[in-house]
Amino acid sequence: MTLFEQLVLAAANRQSLELRELTLEFLAQNATLETVPQPNFSDPLQLAIAAGLLELFASRRGQTAPDWVKGFSSPTPFFLVEAALRMPRLRELCETQAPPELLKRGLFAPPNFLEFA
């Protein structure tokens, strides 16, 4: 399993600390994001998360995302932050101010989600 696939699975499982660590490691190892290959997932949610996160990282770095990220969206709304499932204000923040790269795929997170990336 690639580092990027591990990162996506951490996001899908809402494992925030692991996601942060894997994101830092992934970005340190990948200066150019346009060449990151599509992960080997069949789950539409995992593919949507992969596409959304990679497009988010590329946007924040001023880079172009790979072509494969187009067309993937979550089959159901999905909150990437577990606390949003319990906290109404955080949930509303995620629903209204999620980064556009995630929001357009039905993924919800705070506006500063993985901002260090």
VMD Tcl script that builds the backbone (N, CA, C; Angstrom):
set m [mol new atoms 351]
animate dup $m
set s [atomselect $m all]
$s set {name element resname resid chain x y z} {
  {N N MET 1 A 0.849 -1.172 0.000}
  {CA C MET 1 A 0.000 0.000 0.000}
  {C C MET 1 A 0.895 1.236 0.000}
  {N N THR 2 A 0.563 2.195 -0.857}
  {CA C THR 2 A 1.376 3.402 -0.950}
  {C C THR 2 A 1.118 4.322 0.239}
  {N N LEU 3 A 2.005 5.257 0.432}
  {CA C LEU 3 A 1.849 6.247 1.497}
  {C C LEU 3 A 0.570 7.059 1.291}
  {N N PHE 4 A 0.294 7.425 0.035}
  {CA C PHE 4 A -0.917 8.197 -0.250}
  {C C PHE 4 A -2.168 7.378 0.072}
  {N N GLU 5 A -2.168 6.087 -0.234}
  {CA C GLU 5 A -3.315 5.242 0.091}
  {C C GLU 5 A -3.492 5.139 1.607}
  {N N GLN 6 A -2.401 5.058 2.349}
  {CA C GLN 6 A -2.484 5.045 3.814}
  {C C GLN 6 A -3.097 6.347 4.322}
  {N N LEU 7 A -2.691 7.456 3.728}
  {CA C LEU 7 A -3.209 8.770 4.099}
  {C C LEU 7 A -4.714 8.824 3.864}
  {N N VAL 8 A -5.163 8.348 2.715}
  {CA C VAL 8 A -6.588 8.359 2.373}
  {C C VAL 8 A -7.377 7.490 3.358}
  {N N LEU 9 A -6.858 6.331 3.690}
  {CA C LEU 9 A -7.550 5.462 4.644}
  {C C LEU 9 A -7.631 6.095 6.031}
  {N N ALA 10 A -6.593 6.799 6.433}
  {CA C ALA 10 A -6.629 7.512 7.717}
  {C C ALA 10 A -7.732 8.577 7.690}
  {N N ALA 11 A -7.862 9.272 6.579}
  {CA C ALA 11 A -8.924 10.282 6.445}
  {C C ALA 11 A -10.298 9.622 6.467}
  {N N ALA 12 A -10.441 8.511 5.756}
  {CA C ALA 12 A -11.722 7.811 5.696}
  {C C ALA 12 A -12.137 7.270 7.063}
  {N N ASN 13 A -11.150 6.934 7.880}
  {CA C ASN 13 A -11.419 6.428 9.229}
  {C C ASN 13 A -11.410 7.528 10.288}
  {N N ARG 14 A -11.261 8.772 9.825}
  {CA C ARG 14 A -11.250 9.951 10.703}
  {C C ARG 14 A -10.184 9.846 11.793}
  {N N GLN 15 A -9.034 9.344 11.430}
  {CA C GLN 15 A -7.902 9.226 12.358}
  {C C GLN 15 A -7.028 10.472 12.188}
  {N N SER 16 A -7.395 11.522 12.874}
  {CA C SER 16 A -6.808 12.848 12.674}
  {C C SER 16 A -5.300 12.898 12.874}
  {N N LEU 17 A -4.797 12.331 13.956}
  {CA C LEU 17 A -3.357 12.406 14.216}
  {C C LEU 17 A -2.562 11.645 13.160}
  {N N GLU 18 A -3.022 10.460 12.820}
  {CA C GLU 18 A -2.345 9.681 11.788}
  {C C GLU 18 A -2.408 10.399 10.441}
  {N N LEU 19 A -3.554 11.006 10.151}
  {CA C LEU 19 A -3.708 11.747 8.900}
  {C C LEU 19 A -2.714 12.902 8.816}
  {N N ARG 20 A -2.553 13.630 9.895}
  {CA C ARG 20 A -1.596 14.752 9.906}
  {C C ARG 20 A -0.170 14.248 9.663}
  {N N GLU 21 A 0.214 13.196 10.359}
  {CA C GLU 21 A 1.570 12.654 10.201}
  {C C GLU 21 A 1.806 12.158 8.780}
  {N N LEU 22 A 0.854 11.411 8.253}
  {CA C LEU 22 A 1.001 10.878 6.899}
  {C C LEU 22 A 1.004 11.994 5.853}
  {N N THR 23 A 0.222 13.032 6.088}
  {CA C THR 23 A 0.190 14.165 5.154}
  {C C THR 23 A 1.544 14.857 5.111}
  {N N LEU 24 A 2.114 15.106 6.271}
  {CA C LEU 24 A 3.441 15.741 6.307}
  {C C LEU 24 A 4.479 14.893 5.584}
  {N N GLU 25 A 4.460 13.603 5.833}
  {CA C GLU 25 A 5.411 12.703 5.192}
  {C C GLU 25 A 5.182 12.642 3.679}
  {N N PHE 26 A 3.924 12.538 3.273}
  {CA C PHE 26 A 3.590 12.473 1.846}
  {C C PHE 26 A 4.045 13.736 1.115}
  {N N LEU 27 A 3.751 14.891 1.681}
  {CA C LEU 27 A 4.111 16.145 1.014}
  {C C LEU 27 A 5.619 16.357 0.985}
  {N N ALA 28 A 6.327 15.877 2.008}
  {CA C ALA 28 A 7.784 15.986 2.004}
  {C C ALA 28 A 8.397 15.120 0.909}
  {N N GLN 29 A 7.752 14.022 0.587}
  {CA C GLN 29 A 8.277 13.095 -0.419}
  {C C GLN 29 A 7.799 13.401 -1.842}
  {N N ASN 30 A 6.811 14.285 -1.994}
  {CA C ASN 30 A 6.223 14.547 -3.303}
  {C C ASN 30 A 6.214 16.043 -3.597}
  {N N ALA 31 A 7.294 16.510 -4.196}
  {CA C ALA 31 A 7.386 17.932 -4.534}
  {C C ALA 31 A 6.402 18.296 -5.637}
  {N N THR 32 A 6.192 17.389 -6.577}
  {CA C THR 32 A 5.272 17.620 -7.687}
  {C C THR 32 A 4.078 16.688 -7.530}
  {N N LEU 33 A 2.902 17.261 -7.357}
  {CA C LEU 33 A 1.716 16.459 -7.095}
  {C C LEU 33 A 1.005 16.004 -8.370}
  {N N GLU 34 A 1.281 16.636 -9.473}
  {CA C GLU 34 A 0.603 16.315 -10.726}
  {C C GLU 34 A 0.880 14.881 -11.194}
  {N N THR 35 A 1.967 14.309 -10.720}
  {CA C THR 35 A 2.342 12.968 -11.162}
  {C C THR 35 A 1.927 11.863 -10.188}
  {N N VAL 36 A 1.233 12.208 -9.128}
  {CA C VAL 36 A 0.793 11.198 -8.159}
  {C C VAL 36 A -0.241 10.302 -8.841}
  {N N PRO 37 A -0.007 8.990 -8.859}
  {CA C PRO 37 A -0.948 8.095 -9.534}
  {C C PRO 37 A -2.237 7.897 -8.744}
  {N N GLN 38 A -3.284 7.517 -9.464}
  {CA C GLN 38 A -4.568 7.223 -8.822}
  {C C GLN 38 A -4.397 6.031 -7.887}
  {N N PRO 39 A -4.900 6.138 -6.678}
  {CA C PRO 39 A -4.786 5.004 -5.749}
  {C C PRO 39 A -5.610 3.818 -6.228}
  {N N ASN 40 A -5.223 2.672 -5.746}
  {CA C ASN 40 A -5.855 1.424 -6.153}
  {C C ASN 40 A -7.026 1.103 -5.215}
  {N N PHE 41 A -8.070 1.925 -5.273}
  {CA C PHE 41 A -9.275 1.727 -4.466}
  {C C PHE 41 A -10.455 1.474 -5.391}
  {N N SER 42 A -11.414 0.706 -4.927}
  {CA C SER 42 A -12.663 0.543 -5.668}
  {C C SER 42 A -13.811 1.259 -4.957}
  {N N ASP 43 A -13.616 1.609 -3.700}
  {CA C ASP 43 A -14.641 2.298 -2.901}
  {C C ASP 43 A -14.780 3.746 -3.372}
  {N N PRO 44 A -15.990 4.159 -3.778}
  {CA C PRO 44 A -16.191 5.531 -4.257}
  {C C PRO 44 A -15.847 6.603 -3.213}
  {N N LEU 45 A -16.108 6.322 -1.937}
  {CA C LEU 45 A -15.767 7.290 -0.890}
  {C C LEU 45 A -14.256 7.473 -0.808}
  {N N GLN 46 A -13.517 6.394 -0.803}
  {CA C GLN 46 A -12.061 6.495 -0.733}
  {C C GLN 46 A -11.497 7.230 -1.951}
  {N N LEU 47 A -12.051 6.980 -3.125}
  {CA C LEU 47 A -11.600 7.687 -4.327}
  {C C LEU 47 A -11.932 9.175 -4.255}
  {N N ALA 48 A -13.105 9.503 -3.704}
  {CA C ALA 48 A -13.480 10.911 -3.544}
  {C C ALA 48 A -12.548 11.609 -2.560}
  {N N ILE 49 A -12.227 10.943 -1.472}
  {CA C ILE 49 A -11.304 11.517 -0.490}
  {C C ILE 49 A -9.933 11.713 -1.125}
  {N N ALA 50 A -9.460 10.725 -1.844}
  {CA C ALA 50 A -8.157 10.830 -2.505}
  {C C ALA 50 A -8.137 12.015 -3.469}
  {N N ALA 51 A -9.156 12.126 -4.286}
  {CA C ALA 51 A -9.222 13.213 -5.259}
  {C C ALA 51 A -9.311 14.573 -4.563}
  {N N GLY 52 A -10.166 14.662 -3.554}
  {CA C GLY 52 A -10.337 15.929 -2.850}
  {C C GLY 52 A -9.079 16.383 -2.132}
  {N N LEU 53 A -8.440 15.460 -1.433}
  {CA C LEU 53 A -7.230 15.827 -0.699}
  {C C LEU 53 A -6.094 16.194 -1.644}
  {N N LEU 54 A -5.920 15.423 -2.703}
  {CA C LEU 54 A -4.826 15.725 -3.622}
  {C C LEU 54 A -5.053 17.063 -4.326}
  {N N GLU 55 A -6.290 17.331 -4.703}
  {CA C GLU 55 A -6.588 18.625 -5.320}
  {C C GLU 55 A -6.394 19.764 -4.313}
  {N N LEU 56 A -6.756 19.544 -3.065}
  {CA C LEU 56 A -6.559 20.540 -2.011}
  {C C LEU 56 A -5.069 20.831 -1.825}
  {N N PHE 57 A -4.256 19.777 -1.727}
  {CA C PHE 57 A -2.817 19.962 -1.553}
  {C C PHE 57 A -2.214 20.702 -2.753}
  {N N ALA 58 A -2.619 20.318 -3.945}
  {CA C ALA 58 A -2.088 20.959 -5.150}
  {C C ALA 58 A -2.478 22.432 -5.194}
  {N N SER 59 A -3.704 22.726 -4.859}
  {CA C SER 59 A -4.173 24.113 -4.855}
  {C C SER 59 A -3.373 24.962 -3.872}
  {N N ARG 60 A -3.153 24.439 -2.706}
  {CA C ARG 60 A -2.409 25.191 -1.692}
  {C C ARG 60 A -0.943 25.383 -2.071}
  {N N ARG 61 A -0.418 24.504 -2.901}
  {CA C ARG 61 A 0.970 24.631 -3.364}
  {C C ARG 61 A 1.075 25.386 -4.688}
  {N N GLY 62 A -0.067 25.785 -5.249}
  {CA C GLY 62 A -0.046 26.473 -6.532}
  {C C GLY 62 A 0.325 25.544 -7.682}
  {N N GLN 63 A -0.032 24.270 -7.547}
  {CA C GLN 63 A 0.274 23.269 -8.565}
  {C C GLN 63 A -1.017 22.772 -9.222}
  {N N THR 64 A -0.841 22.027 -10.283}
  {CA C THR 64 A -1.955 21.390 -10.969}
  {C C THR 64 A -2.126 19.984 -10.410}
  {N N ALA 65 A -3.361 19.615 -10.153}
  {CA C ALA 65 A -3.651 18.256 -9.685}
  {C C ALA 65 A -3.652 17.303 -10.880}
  {N N PRO 66 A -3.424 16.028 -10.643}
  {CA C PRO 66 A -3.479 15.059 -11.746}
  {C C PRO 66 A -4.873 15.034 -12.387}
  {N N ASP 67 A -4.934 14.642 -13.644}
  {CA C ASP 67 A -6.218 14.574 -14.350}
  {C C ASP 67 A -7.181 13.579 -13.724}
  {N N TRP 68 A -6.670 12.538 -13.090}
  {CA C TRP 68 A -7.552 11.501 -12.568}
  {C C TRP 68 A -8.463 11.995 -11.451}
  {N N VAL 69 A -8.172 13.145 -10.832}
  {CA C VAL 69 A -9.000 13.607 -9.706}
  {C C VAL 69 A -10.386 14.077 -10.152}
  {N N LYS 70 A -10.549 14.346 -11.420}
  {CA C LYS 70 A -11.846 14.839 -11.914}
  {C C LYS 70 A -12.891 13.726 -11.870}
  {N N GLY 71 A -14.082 14.093 -11.490}
  {CA C GLY 71 A -15.197 13.164 -11.582}
  {C C GLY 71 A -15.487 12.319 -10.363}
  {N N PHE 72 A -14.683 12.396 -9.333}
  {CA C PHE 72 A -14.949 11.587 -8.146}
  {C C PHE 72 A -15.713 12.400 -7.112}
  {N N SER 73 A -16.783 11.814 -6.576}
  {CA C SER 73 A -17.504 12.451 -5.483}
  {C C SER 73 A -18.024 11.369 -4.543}
  {N N SER 74 A -18.257 11.771 -3.319}
  {CA C SER 74 A -18.717 10.839 -2.294}
  {C C SER 74 A -20.159 10.423 -2.585}
  {N N PRO 75 A -20.481 9.147 -2.423}
  {CA C PRO 75 A -21.857 8.698 -2.654}
  {C C PRO 75 A -22.843 9.270 -1.625}
  {N N THR 76 A -22.342 9.634 -0.445}
  {CA C THR 76 A -23.150 10.276 0.597}
  {C C THR 76 A -22.291 11.342 1.255}
  {N N PRO 77 A -22.902 12.376 1.846}
  {CA C PRO 77 A -22.102 13.377 2.550}
  {C C PRO 77 A -21.220 12.718 3.607}
  {N N PHE 78 A -19.984 13.194 3.701}
  {CA C PHE 78 A -19.037 12.579 4.630}
  {C C PHE 78 A -18.233 13.651 5.338}
  {N N PHE 79 A -18.217 13.588 6.672}
  {CA C PHE 79 A -17.452 14.530 7.489}
  {C C PHE 79 A -16.093 13.922 7.794}
  {N N LEU 80 A -15.039 14.637 7.444}
  {CA C LEU 80 A -13.677 14.167 7.654}
  {C C LEU 80 A -13.202 14.370 9.091}
  {N N VAL 81 A -13.948 15.123 9.865}
  {CA C VAL 81 A -13.605 15.398 11.259}
  {C C VAL 81 A -14.692 14.775 12.140}
  {N N GLU 82 A -14.313 13.830 12.959}
  {CA C GLU 82 A -15.277 13.101 13.788}
  {C C GLU 82 A -16.089 14.021 14.701}
  {N N ALA 83 A -15.464 15.042 15.240}
  {CA C ALA 83 A -16.164 15.942 16.167}
  {C C ALA 83 A -17.346 16.640 15.499}
  {N N ALA 84 A -17.310 16.790 14.193}
  {CA C ALA 84 A -18.421 17.441 13.488}
  {C C ALA 84 A -19.698 16.606 13.568}
  {N N LEU 85 A -19.564 15.343 13.863}
  {CA C LEU 85 A -20.740 14.484 13.996}
  {C C LEU 85 A -21.471 14.727 15.318}
  {N N ARG 86 A -20.765 15.312 16.300}
  {CA C ARG 86 A -21.328 15.535 17.630}
  {C C ARG 86 A -21.570 17.007 17.952}
  {N N MET 87 A -20.869 17.879 17.279}
  {CA C MET 87 A -20.898 19.297 17.643}
  {C C MET 87 A -21.606 20.105 16.547}
  {N N PRO 88 A -22.816 20.585 16.826}
  {CA C PRO 88 A -23.612 21.269 15.801}
  {C C PRO 88 A -22.919 22.484 15.164}
  {N N ARG 89 A -22.227 23.281 15.949}
  {CA C ARG 89 A -21.560 24.468 15.376}
  {C C ARG 89 A -20.424 24.073 14.441}
  {N N LEU 90 A -19.653 23.084 14.842}
  {CA C LEU 90 A -18.571 22.604 13.982}
  {C C LEU 90 A -19.151 21.985 12.712}
  {N N ARG 91 A -20.218 21.250 12.867}
  {CA C ARG 91 A -20.881 20.641 11.706}
  {C C ARG 91 A -21.321 21.720 10.719}
  {N N GLU 92 A -21.942 22.769 11.228}
  {CA C GLU 92 A -22.392 23.864 10.364}
  {C C GLU 92 A -21.207 24.552 9.691}
  {N N LEU 93 A -20.135 24.764 10.438}
  {CA C LEU 93 A -18.932 25.360 9.862}
  {C C LEU 93 A -18.407 24.493 8.715}
  {N N CYS 94 A -18.358 23.200 8.941}
  {CA C CYS 94 A -17.879 22.274 7.905}
  {C C CYS 94 A -18.789 22.298 6.677}
  {N N GLU 95 A -20.078 22.354 6.901}
  {CA C GLU 95 A -21.034 22.335 5.787}
  {C C GLU 95 A -21.010 23.621 4.969}
  {N N THR 96 A -20.675 24.729 5.608}
  {CA C THR 96 A -20.742 26.017 4.906}
  {C C THR 96 A -19.389 26.566 4.468}
  {N N GLN 97 A -18.297 26.115 5.113}
  {CA C GLN 97 A -17.006 26.720 4.815}
  {C C GLN 97 A -15.899 25.713 4.520}
  {N N ALA 98 A -16.272 24.507 4.165}
  {CA C ALA 98 A -15.266 23.503 3.809}
  {C C ALA 98 A -14.469 23.986 2.599}
  {N N PRO 99 A -13.217 23.596 2.486}
  {CA C PRO 99 A -12.444 23.952 1.290}
  {C C PRO 99 A -13.205 23.485 0.038}
  {N N PRO 100 A -13.251 24.308 -1.001}
  {CA C PRO 100 A -14.036 23.978 -2.196}
  {C C PRO 100 A -13.650 22.646 -2.846}
  {N N GLU 101 A -12.378 22.281 -2.743}
  {CA C GLU 101 A -11.911 21.023 -3.339}
  {C C GLU 101 A -12.573 19.811 -2.678}
  {N N LEU 102 A -12.955 19.978 -1.420}
  {CA C LEU 102 A -13.639 18.907 -0.689}
  {C C LEU 102 A -15.149 19.032 -0.852}
  {N N LEU 103 A -15.636 20.240 -0.689}
  {CA C LEU 103 A -17.075 20.501 -0.716}
  {C C LEU 103 A -17.718 20.011 -2.003}
  {N N LYS 104 A -17.061 20.237 -3.135}
  {CA C LYS 104 A -17.661 19.834 -4.412}
  {C C LYS 104 A -17.751 18.316 -4.557}
  {N N ARG 105 A -17.100 17.596 -3.671}
  {CA C ARG 105 A -17.136 16.130 -3.691}
  {C C ARG 105 A -18.021 15.555 -2.582}
  {N N GLY 106 A -18.736 16.422 -1.853}
  {CA C GLY 106 A -19.583 15.955 -0.763}
  {C C GLY 106 A -18.811 15.615 0.489}
  {N N LEU 107 A -17.607 16.191 0.611}
  {CA C LEU 107 A -16.755 15.981 1.778}
  {C C LEU 107 A -16.752 17.256 2.611}
  {N N PHE 108 A -16.835 17.118 3.912}
  {CA C PHE 108 A -16.952 18.282 4.783}
  {C C PHE 108 A -15.847 18.284 5.835}
  {N N ALA 109 A -15.261 19.460 6.002}
  {CA C ALA 109 A -14.188 19.674 6.980}
  {C C ALA 109 A -14.134 21.169 7.272}
  {N N PRO 110 A -13.495 21.564 8.366}
  {CA C PRO 110 A -13.348 22.984 8.653}
  {C C PRO 110 A -12.521 23.668 7.556}
  {N N PRO 111 A -12.662 24.986 7.421}
  {CA C PRO 111 A -11.942 25.696 6.358}
  {C C PRO 111 A -10.419 25.589 6.467}
  {N N ASN 112 A -9.907 25.364 7.670}
  {CA C ASN 112 A -8.459 25.263 7.854}
  {C C ASN 112 A -7.980 23.809 7.911}
  {N N PHE 113 A -8.768 22.884 7.400}
  {CA C PHE 113 A -8.452 21.457 7.440}
  {C C PHE 113 A -7.103 21.187 6.763}
  {N N LEU 114 A -6.184 20.587 7.498}
  {CA C LEU 114 A -4.837 20.265 7.013}
  {C C LEU 114 A -4.153 21.480 6.396}
  {N N GLU 115 A -4.414 22.640 6.959}
  {CA C GLU 115 A -3.885 23.889 6.400}
  {C C GLU 115 A -2.365 23.950 6.413}
  {N N PHE 116 A -1.748 23.268 7.329}
  {CA C PHE 116 A -0.288 23.233 7.374}
  {C C PHE 116 A 0.288 22.653 6.087}
  {N N ALA 117 A -0.544 21.909 5.355}
  {CA C ALA 117 A -0.094 21.276 4.111}
  {C C ALA 117 A -0.065 22.296 3.009}
}
mol reanalyze $m
mol bondsrecalc $m
mol representation Tube
mol addrep $m
